[in-house]
Amino acid sequence: MYEKENTAREWKVYIFVFLFMIVCAAAIVIGGEKIRFNQIVLRGFDGFISFVLLANVLYFWRRSKGIAFFSGVFAVLNFMMVISLS
């Protein structure tokens, strides 16, 4: 029972962090016209997101394969996006 509660809490934290990253990215896109962000700042933010996702894969590898899998998929997609925008 305790392990199910931990898994549910981990999923809630994961979903919250993922939604927070989406909100941050949307704020950068929407506010990008008014505030001139340097491209290096945007690439740094993307790199930070990729680093967090990869750290998430390593952290959840033994605890929850589902979270680790989705983190890995999102990290690869983010890396592809950074490479295509460079």
JOHUFEN-V223163 format. One record per backbone hydrogen bond with DSSP energy under -0.5 kcal/mol. CO is the residue of the C=O (numbers start at 1). NH is the residue of the N-H. If there is no record, write none. Layout:
co:nh
CO:NH
CO:NH
//
This chain:
co:nh
1:5
2:6
3:7
4:8
5:9
6:10
7:11
8:12
9:13
10:14
11:15
12:16
13:17
14:18
15:19
16:20
17:21
18:22
19:23
20:24
21:25
22:26
23:27
24:28
25:29
26:30
27:31
28:32
30:33
31:35
34:36
35:37
38:41
38:42
39:43
40:44
41:45
42:46
43:47
44:48
45:49
46:50
47:51
48:52
49:53
50:54
51:55
52:56
53:57
54:58
55:59
56:60
57:61
60:64
64:68
65:69
66:70
67:71
68:72
69:73
70:74
71:75
72:76
73:77
74:78
75:79
76:80
77:81
78:82
79:83
80:84
81:85
82:86
//
